[in-house]
Amino acid sequence: MVTVSLCMIVKNEEKVLSRCLDSVHHLVDEINIVDTGSTDNTIEIAKKYTDRVYTFEWTGKFKDARNESFKYATKDYIFYLDADDVILEDDQKKFKKLKQTLDPSVDSVSMYYHAGVDEFGNVTLTYRRNRLVKRNRHFKWKGDCHNYLEVSGYIINSDVAVTHKKTSHSTRRNLSIYETKIKNGEKFTPRDYFYYGNELRENGHYKQAIENYTKNINLTDGWIEDKVYACIFRADCHRLLGDLDNELASLFDSFQFSGMPRPEACSRIGFHFQQKQSYETAVFWYELATNIQTDPNRWSFTYPAFSTWYPHLQLCVCYYNLQNFNKSYEHNEKARQYRPHDERVLINKNLLEKLINK
């Protein structure tokens, strides 16, 4: 059985660090924690789990701290988490099995990253990350803000998931990292334009976000999946600015990169036509969203709501306006499978049952 070093970087994580380490300490053979300047009880909490706690002066670049944490690993493989991540019970079992059966010739194992969960336990955003990597390959982190491991060789996909349980999101911090890059005259990669666009969008700077998404889209290099979502997120910015024509155009632009429509685009197109009261057209796009199969091995962002409860809830509304109450009820029940206590779903259920049983 292979051995695993957990490597983490932390700063002021006293509220969540124990939760994280309680979910993983029994799965790994070593815990290395690098603190980048905590002023709370983070270091004291870390020392309850390991004596391998180190300090590192923050450079303003996440890649530097993450690479520093990897230096302390001594086991066969390196596993990394953020302090507000956890491994849920089912995934702990999968992790144990993976560790027991892993072929030592594997260079990296990807795992799902459930980056968001709604109040009903539904995953709202998931994607794959190289999560368990062979130590002697000396893989390095790249990127100042939204960083990634530059990995090559024999890579396998697992069904293990790491779940992110954030308590807050410092979007302004990430935005300042990109602003510093611009101030220093540093060259942006296609990936930088995409993620800077995301930070601008999340901070309400929609026009600037559109500019950066467009720069990503127009560059001939860069990951094709980033371009798919650059089109979709650019469309969101156009909608929020009231520019519905360019919203629709940007959603259709995503098709040239994705090859086939994504539920995230189809549901947005459905909403576009629903707002125009073109309910039959909206129904076409919402139903398409529910019928597209998502590849479990795809590495890019997946937002499950756009293929599950959300289009079904909107189909309920569209069919109601088309006076097809049976179909409206059918889709509301499908939405209820995912959100059983959603007030909107329960109101719809009560109303439609009265109409159907007249």
Buried (B, 14 or more C-beta within 10 A) or exposed (E): EBEBBBBBBBBBBBBBBBBBBEBBBEBBBBBBBBBBEBEEEBBEBBEEBBEBBBEBEEEEBBBBBBBBBBEBBEBBBBBBBBBBBBBBEEBBEBBBEBBEEBEEEBBBBBBBBBBBBBEEEBBBBBBBBBBBBBBEBEBEBBBBBBBEBEBEEEEEBBEBBBBBBEEEEEBEEBBBBBEBBEEEEEEBBBBBBBBBBBBBBBBEBBEBBBBBBBBBBEBEEBBEBBBBBBBBBBBBBBBEBEBBEBBBBBBEBBBEBBEEBBBBBBBBBBBBBBEEEBBEBBBBBBBBBBEBEBEEEBBBBBBBBBBBBBBBBBBBBBBBBBEBBEBBBBBBBBBBEBBEEBEEBBEBBEBBEEEEEE
